[in-house]
């Protein structure tokens, strides 16, 4: 079993910060989970909510602020590039959740793929991109089929959406089992 630190060691440090991921390394995590959003100037940053209010006391929306504005409001914010470099350096796998719905549509998936493809050493760690948006997962697969993806479900996920995802992404022999249990 692998243990991935959700937003870093977020019980002990501010979530999605370098301190939280350093804490996760110290606590023996096998990998890290993060949430990624796109700033107005298309910098991928680690942030959970659309707004900065809860963590930074700033009512601004990540998607409507430049990276400079976001980092001024919350100096410890990490970019996806910084996060991936830290993960590679520490040989930790990563689970990257793209957040939806957002103003930029599926642009975040494009930026994630570009960032993964330009990160030195990324092939040395396990990477999976995940989302509650089936469309985001499909976009990832179109952009780079070699990147592992995970479709997240919650209590409001439409069953037909989940079933469609499963059927289109599983081997043909497994589809037969699904049709005829």
C-alpha positions as CSV (number, residue, x, y, z in Angstrom):
1,X,0.0,0.0,0.0
2,X,1.2,3.5,-0.8
3,X,0.5,6.5,1.3
4,X,0.0,9.8,-0.5
5,X,-0.1,13.0,1.6
6,X,-3.4,14.9,0.8
7,X,-2.3,18.5,0.0
8,X,0.9,17.6,1.8
9,X,1.1,17.0,5.6
10,X,-1.9,19.3,5.7
11,X,-2.9,18.4,9.3
12,X,0.4,19.9,10.5
13,X,1.3,22.6,8.0
14,X,-0.6,25.0,5.7
15,X,-2.0,22.9,2.9
16,X,-0.4,22.9,-0.6
17,X,2.7,24.7,0.6
18,X,6.4,23.7,0.4
19,X,6.3,23.3,4.2
20,X,3.4,20.8,3.9
21,X,5.2,18.7,1.3
22,X,8.5,18.9,3.3
23,X,6.5,17.7,6.3
24,X,5.1,14.8,4.2
25,X,8.6,13.7,3.3
26,X,9.6,13.8,7.0
27,X,6.5,11.8,7.9
28,X,7.4,9.1,5.3
29,X,4.8,9.7,2.7
30,X,5.2,7.8,-0.6
31,X,3.8,10.6,-2.7
32,X,1.8,13.8,-2.7
33,X,-1.6,14.9,-3.8
34,X,-2.3,18.4,-5.0
35,X,-5.1,20.6,-6.5
36,X,-4.2,22.8,-9.5
37,X,-5.8,26.0,-10.7
38,X,-4.8,28.4,-13.4
39,X,-4.1,32.1,-12.8
40,X,-5.3,34.8,-15.2
41,X,-1.8,34.8,-16.8
42,X,-1.9,31.0,-17.1
43,X,0.4,30.0,-14.3
44,X,-0.6,26.6,-12.8
45,X,-0.7,27.0,-9.0
46,X,-1.5,24.7,-6.2
47,X,-4.8,25.8,-4.7
48,X,-8.0,24.1,-3.7
49,X,-10.8,26.6,-3.7
50,X,-11.7,29.0,-6.5
51,X,-11.4,31.9,-4.1
52,X,-8.4,33.0,-1.9
53,X,-10.7,34.0,0.9
54,X,-10.4,30.9,3.2
55,X,-6.7,30.5,3.1
56,X,-5.4,34.0,2.4
57,X,-8.2,36.2,3.6
58,X,-8.4,37.7,0.1
59,X,-11.8,37.6,-1.7
60,X,-10.1,37.4,-5.1
61,X,-10.6,34.4,-7.5
62,X,-7.4,32.6,-8.6
63,X,-8.7,32.6,-12.3
64,X,-9.1,36.4,-12.2
65,X,-5.7,37.3,-10.7
66,X,-2.2,37.2,-12.1
67,X,0.4,35.0,-10.5
68,X,2.1,38.1,-9.2
69,X,-1.2,39.2,-7.5
70,X,-1.8,35.7,-6.1
71,X,1.8,35.4,-4.7
72,X,1.5,38.8,-3.2
73,X,-1.7,37.8,-1.4
74,X,-0.2,34.4,-0.4
75,X,3.6,34.3,-0.6
76,X,3.9,30.6,0.2
77,X,1.9,29.6,-2.9
78,X,3.6,26.9,-5.1
79,X,3.5,26.7,-8.8
80,X,3.0,23.3,-10.4
81,X,6.6,23.5,-11.8
82,X,8.0,24.0,-8.3
83,X,5.9,21.2,-6.9
84,X,7.0,18.8,-9.6
85,X,10.6,19.7,-9.2
86,X,10.3,19.0,-5.4
87,X,8.6,15.7,-6.0
88,X,11.3,14.6,-8.5
89,X,14.1,15.7,-6.2
90,X,12.5,13.6,-3.4
91,X,11.5,10.7,-5.6
92,X,7.8,11.0,-4.7
93,X,4.9,10.1,-6.9
94,X,2.2,12.7,-7.5
95,X,-1.6,12.8,-7.9
96,X,-2.6,16.1,-9.6
97,X,-6.2,17.1,-9.4
98,X,-7.4,19.7,-12.0
99,X,-10.3,21.7,-10.6
100,X,-13.6,22.3,-12.5
101,X,-15.7,24.1,-13.5
102,X,-13.4,27.1,-14.2
103,X,-13.4,30.2,-16.4
104,X,-10.6,28.8,-18.6
105,X,-12.5,25.6,-19.5
106,X,-10.1,22.8,-20.1
107,X,-7.0,25.0,-20.5
108,X,-5.6,23.8,-17.2
109,X,-5.2,20.3,-18.7
110,X,-3.1,21.7,-21.5
111,X,-0.9,23.6,-19.1
112,X,-0.5,20.5,-16.9
113,X,0.6,18.4,-19.9
114,X,3.0,21.1,-21.1
115,X,4.5,21.3,-17.5
116,X,4.8,17.6,-17.2
117,X,6.5,17.2,-20.6
118,X,9.1,19.9,-19.7
119,X,9.8,18.8,-16.1
120,X,13.3,17.2,-16.0
121,X,13.2,13.7,-14.3
122,X,9.4,13.4,-14.4
123,X,9.8,9.9,-15.9
124,X,11.4,8.7,-12.7
125,X,8.3,9.2,-10.6
126,X,4.7,8.0,-10.8
127,X,2.2,10.7,-12.0
128,X,-1.5,10.6,-12.3
129,X,-3.8,13.4,-13.2
130,X,-7.3,13.2,-11.8
131,X,-10.5,15.2,-11.9
132,X,-14.2,15.0,-11.1
133,X,-14.8,16.2,-14.7
134,X,-15.0,13.4,-17.2
135,X,-14.3,16.0,-19.9
136,X,-11.0,16.9,-18.2
137,X,-10.0,13.3,-18.2
138,X,-10.9,12.9,-21.9
139,X,-8.9,16.0,-22.7
140,X,-5.9,14.6,-20.9
141,X,-6.1,11.4,-22.8
142,X,-6.3,13.3,-26.1
143,X,-3.3,15.5,-25.3
144,X,-1.1,12.7,-24.0
145,X,-2.4,9.2,-23.7
146,X,0.8,8.1,-21.9
147,X,-0.1,10.2,-18.8
148,X,-2.0,8.1,-16.2
149,X,-5.5,9.5,-15.4
150,X,-8.0,8.9,-12.6
151,X,-11.7,9.8,-12.8
152,X,-12.9,10.9,-9.4
153,X,-16.5,10.3,-8.4
154,X,-18.7,11.7,-5.6
155,X,-22.2,11.1,-4.5
156,X,-23.6,13.4,-7.2
157,X,-21.6,11.9,-10.1
158,X,-24.1,10.7,-12.7
159,X,-23.8,6.9,-13.0
160,X,-24.0,6.9,-16.8
161,X,-21.0,9.3,-16.9
162,X,-19.0,7.0,-14.7
163,X,-20.1,3.9,-16.6
164,X,-19.3,5.5,-20.0
165,X,-15.8,6.4,-18.7
166,X,-15.2,2.9,-17.5
167,X,-16.4,1.2,-20.7
168,X,-14.3,3.5,-22.9
169,X,-11.1,3.1,-20.9
170,X,-11.0,-0.6,-20.0
171,X,-9.7,-3.6,-21.9
172,X,-12.2,-5.4,-24.1
173,X,-12.2,-8.6,-22.0
174,X,-13.1,-6.6,-18.9
175,X,-16.0,-4.9,-20.8
176,X,-17.6,-8.4,-21.3
177,X,-17.5,-8.9,-17.5
178,X,-19.2,-5.6,-16.9
179,X,-22.0,-6.4,-19.4
180,X,-22.5,-9.9,-18.1
181,X,-21.7,-10.0,-14.4
